[in-house]
Amino acid sequence: MSTPPTQQSSYRDSSPRILTVVAQAAACTLTPVTLVLGGKNPCYVDQRCDLAATAHRIAWARFHNAGQSLAAPGYVLCHAEVRDRLVQALKCSVMQFYGTDPQESHSFGRMANAESFGRTRDLLWRSGKVVVGGQAIEAEKYIAPTILTNVVETDAIMQHDITGPVLPVLSVDGVDEAIAFINRQEKPLCVYAYSGDGKVRSAAHRNNQALLTEPMHISH
């Protein structure tokens, strides 16, 4: 009888189907494995909210620990009317948190390893338009807090989990389009919605497909 492997393996993915395949393969050889369910957490912002406060919360959650958090917003779906103002407010929040040069800030971290750095940098460079940040220094595993616009659903950064300080911002015409967009993706761990309209918040709550039972953060 062969001795089962003792080395612990770990695997992270946003697809329950893929994680099931990995778990079954590990079980065949009695390989210890830790499965971490990832996902892209959507954040909806409409034109009836406090943009400064909203941007502050989003920027903190996305760029804390250099974006290496499972609960961080993965992308923003904002009403087309407020996209430019939201991006400007996000830029101001980044400066408040990390100064004019985040690379020199003691409050901003680095990527955990070279693999995470390379993967995030490649996704960043292949997607949208950089309007804030974008700098990447391999020797330091440093990626600046980055905001992308002109992102489309088929861009590389929208097809994979983001485990770094990169925030894609996409425009939608309203909550119905945002919900339809979210429902086309893999189920997220959590969903964020910022609106001063109770009907919008209710619609977001009713259509929440997040995997966790209490993840919905709704703010006004």
Buried (B, 14 or more C-beta within 10 A) or exposed (E): EEEEEEEEEEBBBBBBEEBEEBEEEBEEEEBEBEBEBBBBBBBBBBBEBBBEBBBBBBBBBBBBEBBBBBBBBBBBBBBEEBBBBBBBBBBBBBBEBBBEEBBEEEEBBBBBEEEBBBBBBBBBEEBBEBBBBBBBEEEEBBBBBBBBBBBEEEBBBBEBBBBBBBBBBBBBEBBEBBBEBBEEBBBBBBBBBBBEBEEBBBBBEEBBEBEBEEBBBBBB
